[in-house]
Amino acid sequence: MITQQKALLAYADEISRRPGERIEVKVSSTSADPFDLNIVRIRCGDDGPEGPGLKQTIVEANVNGSYPARFQETQVGSFARIDANASFSSNSYTAQALIWPTCPKIGDQVILSHWCATSQRGYALMIQDEKLAVKVGGDDGEVHTIVSDTPLIPQRWYLVAVTFDLDSSLLTLYQIIKESGPELDKRTSIVSASLESCITDVSADFLIAGCPDIDEENNQSVGQLYNGKIDSVRLTGASLTLASIQELICTPRHSALIAAWDFSQGISGDKVLDVSGNNYHGRTYNLPTRAVTGWRHDGSEMNWTHRPEHYGAIHFHDDDLYDAAWATDAHWTIPEDLQSGVYAFHLRQNSEEFYVPFYVRPHPGRPTARLCLLIPTASYYAYVNHHINVDWGSLNEHSSSCFTTLTQADLYLQMQNVFGLSMYDDHNDGSGVCYASRLRPMLRMGPHEELWQYNADSHITDWLEEKNISFDVITDDDLHTEGSSIIAGYECVMTGTHPEYYSLPMMEALLSYQGEGGRFIYMGGNGFYWRVAYSPEFPGAIEMRRAEDGMRSWVAKPGEYHLSFSGELSGLWSRCGIPPERVCGVGFSAQGFNFGRPYRRTPASHDPRCSWIFDGISENDPIGDFGLVFGGAAGSEIDSADIQNGTPSHALVIATADDFGADFHWVVEDYHHAHSAVNGETCPYVRCDMVFYETPNGGAVFSTGSIAFAGSLSHNNYDNNVSRLLENIVNRFLNADPI
Amino acid sequence: MSALDGDEAAAIKTAGVFSFLREFVSLMNNYTLTNTEMKIIDPARTDLAWEFRANPFGPHSAELQQVLSIMRWKENHGKYVLVETGTRNRWVLGRLPKRRGLRVEIFENLVFADYAEGLWHLFRLRWEEHTDRTLEEE
């Protein structure tokens, strides 16, 4: 029986910890039965029919044990909150904003609210059945609603306002189109109604993009969430004329002005700043998208840092999620003698289980091994909770060259709208998801899951342990924060299978490490591709914009290519001045997801500079005509060398895989005009290059250029030419003698 | 795409340039959104179906590739898919709902112990959808 539900879910407050540091786990269950918790060290999570099997070891830990379960609510959707203040309860008032609604048809969506859910008093400016509306709960205990007489058009700027004049008891709703064009003038509406009851002393926060809600069990939340952009919110303690309302947009000065929130300030953080002088500052929740074009944007500037006043909007979504904010159920302090590696909280409850992965790294400057395995956590975050298999529709089938096959995680994520989206998804309103956070249950990141990212990388840890090669782990998060110093003490750094998302400090750290003689093994395909940023204001989150080019699941809007976290231009690293070829000698060239191919040696492989790599490997044998990932060592997403793109001129392409067939597609950023010769049958660039080259101070780089490579390591009980080749590389790279 | 003709074209001619453009854009949008015609699969080419049956994972011949590319242009709503059951070597047939948040319909009585068998079942369903012909096993 397939339930499409999950009873047990959890996440941790941190993902990378040193000995002596504490980690907390937060658990929610729809079952009241207690759950068991064990700390486990993960060697391999691939328990597929042909895989090495699940290999995990329980760690003796004082946190292991049985715990009572409880259900924990999650507030989903973004909004801004300004704490309640008596000044907000004015007998006469005007609340106004510029809005750019994205899906006015989907239910009630509140733009601005000063509303008490318990007493049903206050007002809420909202969208109701495509139309602007205001609901008012007065002192008479009744809720009155007036509605504009013309629907809102999606993705158009409107000035919207509600005014109430105590003297005349007149409530007026303004819907003024701010764009010109045929038919658009008909979209303006001004409606009024006489309200017999006034509102006094509403004790409620002022909310932007949502409204306080209360359920039958008295749980408070924010509901009726708005989808779209909001700009230039003003609150005035007087009923203004339309002329005054219009004037306030650009000149927020009025004797009765209570607050004027300017979203063009503090774009990189969560603050919502009041520029009226009254300092009624607030903050956003759940990472709505900032650094988006506002109503003033006219195309004259595409970088928000140069002209923030053109970026005075925030794009709110009803499915945004930054931090699930659950309470802690258990915590553990990492023992001093715990070996660096891949660990997890393993939770079990009846027939359910859930893994919460974390990584233990060594103390700074005190490596416990000569090899560092760099865990691509940023790329894990980007894919977490993705809806690709369902939401991509025909694109998924064309891209994968296979009919859609859903996993249990797909079924669950399809059914719920609680745990956020991935950077591969669209929001409910069709806009792309540009933030990803680990502060929520991360489905797909654990043993048993598909051989992608986390579970595919467990083929590497499995092989390292099989070969008794000691290693420390360092995560992307650590590399971003601490830079090259955190890897400087290692003879060799090895990546995961798909380190796709990189920040500038991470790129600089790798280049610096290579420049100092470090040895670098790139174990993946499509690495160092998208530029991301972390933010000290949003720990555990990354941001990326799918700008201009690349294999994109969505496309950033014009003017929105720069990251809100940092102001940097996002998009492809190859468009940002550090192509992947500079980091690892190869760059993304093609993808296909139904079969893999072996490499064959090139004449260059006999060069004495690198011939040792093939010791023990027969001259003409295909390398990796087997494997757990599509049956070949070269497959899934593959890379090739290109001096034009940045491959060092002395790099040796020591092996190549080709003949990928029509199901492998050349990456779109590498061809600049439409034609049909873009697949493995017709395009010479659809190939996978294995590359070796020396770097300064006795260092070297070896690149597999294939996500599938690690899936071949365990073949024939780890006795195969892919395993042998990698062993030759690792042994030499761990030898301190200059290369 | 069909040409504008008959009464539609006559009405547009009399309405002036702006009106024409507006109507044209409107028709184009409507056409794109609602009237996309599926490409034709030749029902007589059952040899391509048997090629898929023998080798569902590829590489495929250019002609089978073309058939598969046409089949993959399928809107989500009502699309048959395979679903992993969580049990080794066991897939079932599923059908996608209209939008996110709705349950995937599961056909627990259509179980496949081999992934290739499941893919073949999907191929047959789409073949029938495109050709109005049922593929009978040889």
Interface residues (C-beta under 8 A of the other chain):
Chain A: M1 I2 Q4 G48 P49 P182 H387 V390 D391 G393 S394 E397 H398 S401 C402 F403 T404 T405 L406 T407 Q408 L411 Q414 M415 Q416 N417 N428 N594 F595 F660 G661 A662 D663 E681
Chain B: F18 R22 F57 G58 P59 H60 A62 Q65 L68 S69 R72 W73 K74 E75 N76 K79 V81 L82 V83 E84 T85 G86 R88 N89 W91 V92 G94 L96 P97 R100 G101 L102 R103 V104 I106 E108 Y115 G118 L119 L122 F123 R126
